[in-house]
Amino acid sequence: MDEQPWNRQRLRSNNEWLLLEHLRNAAPASRAQLARVTGLSKPTVSSALAALEQRGLVREAGTALPERGRTAVLYEPDPTAGYVLGIDIGRARLRAAVADLSGEVLSRIDVPNTGRTAAALADAAARAAGKVMDSADVSADRVVHAAVGTPGVFDPEDGRVRYAVNLPGWGRAGLFDKVREQLGGSALELSVHNDANLAALGEYAFGAGRGSKLFVYVLIGTGLGIGIVSHGELFTGAHGAAGEVGFLPLSLGSPELLRHGPRRGALEEAVSADAVVRTARELGMTGRLTAKRIFDEARAGTPAAVAAVRQESERLALVVAAVSAVLDPDLVVLGGGVGRSTDLLLAPVRAALHQTTPLRPALAPSELGDNAVLLGAIATALRSARPRVFNLPTNQTHAS
């Protein structure tokens, strides 16, 4: 029996996607090379490449002269078939970047967060994103997907962010609709993600987490959270709150938990940047204190700063011990504002772990630093954008 037309179309589509994915991983490549690695016939490869080229998804990338035979044309994915946008919303900073489909960042911005209200913060995030799009000369209709990182857990059912205690008012509904409207209207595909989760994906895609079977990214800054990546996939739990370790009590019925209640967790209160400042002040440091200043003073040997950093290390070891007992990761990456000071933290955290638990995963500093959340947003946006561009009708690919 002849194959049904819709089956032939699906087969052609599958072949084209297979070739496109191989090119993303090993471009440039010739038709003969693609036939060898995919097992497809040379005529099938030639037909599929022609279709992909016509749709603006692949392009010629030069030629190669094999040892025998004719000069071979090389192909690569066309990175300009679409663009993605990443936005990182934090208490202190706003960051945004636009990248092409190869993941190359074309423009980025990093500005202070001066928003005094949730609405003002949404406006500021949209303005920052608009600036990078203008700088990259990418119009809103060319952005295939935008991914936003924020503290807390986004509930897509009601459009609210929960548990973002460091961003007052950020739990209002409709804030991300406001961002979407200012950027490109309802046609813009926009997703919202926890910042620690995005940092973990960024570190897995571009940084210290590459090749890990199960790794955990610990984000220590104005808040505390972890992102969990298993075999390249993010684990978020039943309600998206996996990794909200800041709500763990220091001990059952601890005074810290009773004082702060369920809104801000005891462990977050004890480990975040504010905790470092509070501890240093209790130990006698005066003046305008920030976590950065305290770590700088610790490097210089100031006793109170050294003691504050030691206490931070001991409490951070509790986080790693708890994570290790539940998840058994092969790697834990320390990142965020406090995590930048791994030159002071790693050794005492390891020492505290030896006294706390027999479970000792490898510890490493973040390779991406302040860019982890933003690059995770780009990586997340690319995961959605690439198949979406592939499935667009031919007349919409490369639309202006």
C-alpha positions as CSV (number, residue, x, y, z in Angstrom):
1,M,0.0,0.0,0.0
2,D,1.2,3.5,-0.8
3,E,2.3,5.6,2.1
4,Q,-0.3,8.2,3.0
5,P,0.5,11.8,2.1
6,W,0.5,13.0,5.7
7,N,2.9,10.2,6.6
8,R,5.3,11.3,3.8
9,Q,5.1,14.8,5.0
10,R,5.8,13.8,8.6
11,L,8.8,11.7,7.4
12,R,10.2,14.7,5.5
13,S,9.7,16.9,8.5
14,N,11.4,14.4,10.8
15,N,14.4,14.1,8.4
16,E,14.7,17.9,8.2
17,W,14.7,18.2,12.0
18,L,17.2,15.4,12.4
19,L,19.6,17.2,10.0
20,L,19.1,20.6,11.7
21,E,19.9,19.1,15.1
22,H,23.0,17.5,13.8
23,L,24.1,20.8,12.2
24,R,23.6,22.6,15.5
25,N,25.9,20.1,17.2
26,A,28.5,19.7,14.5
27,A,28.4,22.4,11.9
28,P,29.6,23.1,9.3
29,A,29.0,19.8,7.6
30,S,28.7,18.5,4.0
31,R,25.9,16.5,2.6
32,A,28.1,13.4,2.6
33,Q,29.0,13.9,6.2
34,L,25.4,14.3,7.2
35,A,24.4,11.2,5.3
36,R,27.1,9.2,7.2
37,V,26.1,10.4,10.7
38,T,22.3,10.2,10.2
39,G,22.1,7.0,8.1
40,L,19.9,8.9,5.5
41,S,20.5,8.5,1.8
42,K,22.4,11.2,0.0
43,P,19.3,12.1,-2.1
44,T,17.2,12.4,1.0
45,V,19.8,14.6,2.7
46,S,20.0,16.8,-0.4
47,S,16.3,17.2,-0.6
48,A,16.0,18.0,3.1
49,L,18.8,20.5,3.0
50,A,17.2,22.3,0.1
51,A,13.9,22.5,1.9
52,L,15.7,23.9,5.1
53,E,17.6,26.4,3.0
54,Q,14.4,27.6,1.3
55,R,12.8,28.1,4.7
56,G,15.8,30.1,5.9
57,L,16.8,27.6,8.5
58,V,20.2,26.6,7.1
59,R,22.7,28.3,4.9
60,E,25.9,27.6,3.0
61,A,29.0,28.0,5.2
62,G,31.8,27.6,2.6
63,T,33.3,24.7,0.9
64,A,35.7,21.9,1.7
65,L,38.0,19.9,-0.6
66,P,37.8,16.2,0.3
67,E,40.7,13.8,-0.3
68,R,38.8,12.4,-3.3
69,G,36.0,13.7,-5.4
70,R,34.5,17.1,-6.0
71,T,34.5,20.1,-3.8
72,A,31.8,19.8,-1.1
73,V,29.4,22.5,0.0
74,L,29.3,23.0,3.8
75,Y,26.1,23.9,5.6
76,E,25.2,25.4,9.0
77,P,22.1,26.5,10.8
78,D,21.1,30.1,10.0
79,P,21.3,31.8,13.3
80,T,19.2,34.8,12.0
81,A,16.1,32.6,11.6
82,G,14.9,34.1,14.9
83,Y,16.0,35.7,18.1
84,V,15.5,35.1,21.8
85,L,15.4,37.5,24.8
86,G,16.5,36.9,28.3
87,I,15.6,39.0,31.3
88,D,17.0,38.7,34.9
89,I,15.0,40.6,37.5
90,G,16.7,40.9,40.9
91,R,16.4,43.2,43.9
92,A,19.6,45.1,43.1
93,R,20.1,44.7,39.4
94,L,18.2,44.3,36.1
95,R,19.8,42.4,33.3
96,A,18.6,41.7,29.8
97,A,20.2,40.2,26.6
98,V,19.1,39.3,23.1
99,A,20.7,36.4,21.3
100,D,20.4,34.7,17.9
101,L,19.4,31.0,17.5
102,S,23.0,29.9,17.8
103,G,23.0,31.3,21.3
104,E,25.4,34.2,20.5
105,V,24.5,37.2,22.7
106,L,24.2,40.2,20.4
107,S,23.5,42.8,23.0
108,R,23.2,42.9,26.8
109,I,22.5,45.5,29.5
110,D,23.1,45.5,33.3
111,V,21.5,48.4,35.2
112,P,20.6,49.1,38.8
113,N,17.0,48.2,39.9
114,T,15.6,51.6,40.9
115,G,11.9,50.5,40.8
116,R,10.1,51.5,44.0
117,T,6.9,49.6,43.2
118,A,6.1,46.4,41.4
119,A,4.6,48.3,38.5
120,A,7.7,50.5,38.2
121,L,9.9,47.4,38.3
122,A,7.9,45.8,35.4
123,D,8.3,49.0,33.4
124,A,12.0,49.1,34.1
125,A,12.4,45.5,33.0
126,A,10.6,46.2,29.8
127,R,12.7,49.3,29.1
128,A,15.9,47.3,29.7
129,A,14.8,44.6,27.3
130,G,13.7,47.2,24.7
131,K,17.2,48.8,24.8
132,V,19.0,45.6,24.1
133,M,16.6,44.8,21.2
134,D,17.2,48.3,19.8
135,S,21.0,47.9,20.2
136,A,20.9,44.6,18.4
137,D,18.6,46.0,15.7
138,V,16.1,43.2,16.4
139,S,12.4,44.1,16.2
140,A,9.8,42.6,18.5
141,D,8.3,40.4,15.8
142,R,11.7,38.7,15.3
143,V,11.8,37.6,18.9
144,V,10.6,34.0,19.0
145,H,10.6,33.6,22.8
146,A,11.4,35.7,25.9
147,A,12.4,34.0,29.2
148,V,12.3,36.0,32.4
149,G,14.1,35.0,35.6
150,T,12.7,36.2,39.0
151,P,12.9,35.3,42.6
152,G,10.0,33.2,43.8
153,V,7.7,30.7,42.0
154,F,5.5,31.8,39.1
155,D,2.0,30.3,39.0
156,P,0.9,30.3,35.3
157,E,-2.7,29.7,36.4
158,D,-3.2,33.1,38.0
159,G,-0.1,34.9,36.7
160,R,1.4,35.6,40.1
161,V,4.8,35.2,41.6
162,R,4.8,33.6,45.0
163,Y,7.5,33.7,47.7
164,A,9.4,36.7,46.2
165,V,9.8,38.3,49.6
166,N,12.7,40.5,48.5
167,L,10.5,42.2,45.9
168,P,7.5,43.9,47.6
169,G,4.3,43.8,45.6
170,W,5.8,41.4,43.1
171,G,3.0,38.9,43.7
172,R,0.5,41.1,41.9
173,A,-1.3,39.5,38.9
174,G,-0.7,40.9,35.5
175,L,2.8,42.3,35.9
176,F,4.3,40.0,33.2
177,D,1.4,40.8,30.9
178,K,2.5,44.4,31.3
179,V,6.0,43.5,30.3
180,R,4.8,41.5,27.3
181,E,2.6,44.3,26.1
182,Q,5.4,46.9,26.3
183,L,7.8,44.6,24.4
184,G,5.7,43.2,21.6
185,G,2.1,42.7,22.5
186,S,0.2,39.5,23.1
187,A,1.9,37.8,20.1
188,L,5.2,37.6,22.0
189,E,5.8,34.2,23.6
190,L,7.0,34.9,27.2
191,S,7.7,32.5,30.0
192,V,8.6,33.2,33.7
193,H,11.0,31.1,35.7
194,N,12.6,31.0,39.1
195,D,16.0,32.7,39.0
196,A,17.9,29.8,40.7
197,N,16.5,27.4,38.2
198,L,17.6,29.5,35.3
199,A,21.1,29.9,36.9
200,A,21.3,26.1,37.1
201,L,20.4,25.7,33.5
202,G,22.8,28.4,32.5
203,E,25.6,26.8,34.5
204,Y,24.7,23.4,32.9
205,A,24.7,24.8,29.4
206,F,27.6,27.2,29.5
207,G,29.5,26.7,32.8
208,A,30.7,24.4,35.6
209,G,27.7,22.0,35.4
210,R,28.5,20.7,31.9
211,G,28.5,16.9,31.8
212,S,27.1,16.5,35.3
213,K,24.6,13.7,35.9
214,L,22.8,15.6,38.7
215,F,24.1,18.9,39.9
216,V,22.7,21.6,42.2
217,Y,23.3,25.3,41.8
218,V,23.1,27.2,45.1
219,L,22.2,30.9,44.6
220,I,23.2,33.0,47.6
221,G,22.4,36.6,47.4
222,T,19.6,38.7,48.7
223,G,17.8,35.4,49.0
224,L,18.6,31.7,49.0
225,G,17.5,29.1,46.5
226,I,18.8,26.1,44.6
227,G,18.3,24.9,41.0
228,I,18.4,21.1,40.3
229,V,19.4,19.8,36.9
230,S,19.3,16.0,36.3
231,H,20.7,14.7,33.0
232,G,20.2,18.1,31.5
233,E,16.6,18.5,32.6
234,L,15.4,20.9,35.3
235,F,13.6,19.4,38.3
236,T,11.0,21.8,39.7
237,G,8.7,19.6,41.8
238,A,4.9,19.3,41.7
239,H,4.2,23.0,42.2
240,G,7.4,24.6,40.9
241,A,8.8,25.1,44.4
242,A,11.5,22.5,44.4
243,G,14.7,24.3,45.5
244,E,13.0,26.8,47.9
245,V,15.4,25.7,50.6
246,G,15.3,29.1,52.3
247,F,12.1,27.8,54.0
248,L,14.0,25.0,55.8
249,P,14.2,25.7,59.6
250,L,17.5,25.8,61.2
251,S,16.0,23.5,63.8
252,L,12.4,22.5,64.5
253,G,10.7,25.2,66.5
254,S,13.7,27.4,66.1
255,P,13.4,31.0,67.3
256,E,14.4,32.2,63.8
257,L,11.5,30.4,62.2
258,L,9.0,31.6,64.8
259,R,10.2,35.1,64.4
260,H,10.1,35.3,60.7
261,G,7.1,33.0,60.2
262,P,6.3,31.2,56.9
263,R,6.8,34.3,54.7
264,R,10.6,34.4,54.8
265,G,12.3,31.1,55.8
266,A,14.7,30.8,58.7
267,L,17.5,29.3,56.6
268,E,17.3,32.1,54.0
269,E,17.4,34.6,56.9
270,A,20.5,32.9,58.3
271,V,22.5,32.4,55.0
272,S,21.6,35.3,52.6
273,A,23.7,38.5,52.2
274,D,21.7,40.3,54.8
275,A,22.7,37.5,57.3
276,V,26.4,38.2,56.7
277,V,25.8,41.9,57.3
278,R,23.8,41.2,60.5
279,T,26.4,38.8,61.9
280,A,29.3,41.2,61.2
281,R,27.4,44.0,62.9
282,E,26.7,41.8,65.9
283,L,30.5,41.1,66.0
284,G,31.3,44.7,66.2
285,M,31.8,46.0,62.6
286,T,30.4,49.5,62.1
287,G,29.6,51.9,59.3
288,R,27.9,51.2,56.0
289,L,28.1,47.4,55.8
290,T,27.5,45.3,52.7
291,A,28.3,41.6,52.1
292,K,31.0,42.7,49.6
293,R,32.7,45.0,52.1
294,I,32.7,42.2,54.8
295,F,34.3,39.7,52.4
296,D,36.9,42.3,51.4
297,E,37.6,43.0,55.0
298,A,37.9,39.2,55.7
299,R,40.5,39.0,52.9
300,A,42.4,41.7,54.7
301,G,42.2,39.8,58.0
302,T,39.7,41.9,60.0
303,P,38.8,39.6,62.9
304,A,35.1,40.4,63.0
305,A,34.8,40.0,59.2
306,V,36.7,36.7,59.3
307,A,34.3,35.4,62.0
308,A,31.3,36.5,60.0
309,V,32.5,34.7,56.9
310,R,33.3,31.6,59.0
311,Q,29.7,31.5,60.3
312,E,28.4,32.0,56.8
313,S,30.4,29.0,55.7
314,E,29.1,26.8,58.5
315,R,25.5,27.6,57.7
316,L,26.1,27.2,54.0
317,A,27.5,23.8,54.8
318,L,24.1,22.9,56.3
319,V,22.5,23.8,53.0
320,V,24.9,21.6,51.1
321,A,24.4,18.7,53.6
322,A,20.6,18.9,53.4
323,V,20.7,19.0,49.6
324,S,23.2,16.1,49.5
325,A,21.0,13.9,51.8
326,V,17.9,14.4,49.7
327,L,19.3,14.6,46.1
328,D,22.8,12.9,46.2
329,P,24.2,15.3,43.5
330,D,27.6,14.7,42.0
331,L,28.3,18.5,42.0
332,V,27.2,21.5,43.9
333,V,28.0,24.9,42.4
334,L,28.0,28.0,44.6
335,G,26.8,31.2,42.9
336,G,25.0,34.5,43.4
337,G,26.4,37.6,45.1
338,V,27.7,35.8,48.1
339,G,28.7,32.9,46.0
340,R,31.2,35.1,44.2
341,S,33.5,34.9,47.3
342,T,34.2,31.2,46.9
343,D,37.9,31.9,47.5
344,L,36.9,32.4,51.2
345,L,34.0,30.0,51.3
346,L,34.9,26.7,49.6
347,A,37.6,25.5,52.1
348,P,35.6,26.2,55.3
349,V,32.4,24.8,53.7
350,R,34.3,21.6,52.8
351,A,35.7,21.4,56.4
352,A,32.3,21.9,57.9
353,L,30.9,19.2,55.6
354,H,33.5,16.7,56.9
355,Q,32.2,17.3,60.4
356,T,28.5,17.2,59.4
357,T,27.9,14.4,56.9
358,P,29.6,11.5,55.1
359,L,27.9,12.7,51.9
360,R,30.4,15.0,50.2
361,P,29.6,16.0,46.6
362,A,32.2,18.0,44.6
363,L,32.0,21.7,45.3
364,A,32.8,24.3,42.6
365,P,32.4,28.0,42.1
366,S,30.1,29.3,39.4
367,E,31.9,29.9,36.1
368,L,29.2,32.4,35.0
369,G,29.1,34.7,38.0
370,D,26.5,37.4,37.7
371,N,25.6,36.2,34.2
372,A,24.3,32.8,35.3
373,V,20.6,33.7,35.5
374,L,20.7,35.7,32.3
375,L,22.4,33.0,30.3
376,G,20.0,30.5,31.8
377,A,17.2,32.6,30.5
378,I,18.8,32.6,27.0
379,A,19.3,28.8,27.1
380,T,15.7,28.3,28.2
381,A,14.4,30.6,25.5
382,L,16.4,28.7,22.9
383,R,14.8,25.4,24.0
384,S,11.4,26.8,23.1
385,A,12.4,29.0,20.1
386,R,14.3,26.4,18.0
387,P,11.4,24.0,17.5
388,R,8.9,26.9,17.2
389,V,10.9,28.4,14.4
390,F,11.2,25.0,12.7
391,N,7.4,24.6,12.8
392,L,6.6,28.1,11.5
393,P,5.1,28.2,8.0
394,T,7.7,29.0,5.3
395,N,6.3,32.5,4.7
396,Q,6.8,33.4,8.4
397,T,10.4,32.4,8.7
398,H,12.7,35.4,8.4
399,A,9.6,37.6,8.4
400,S,10.4,41.3,9.0
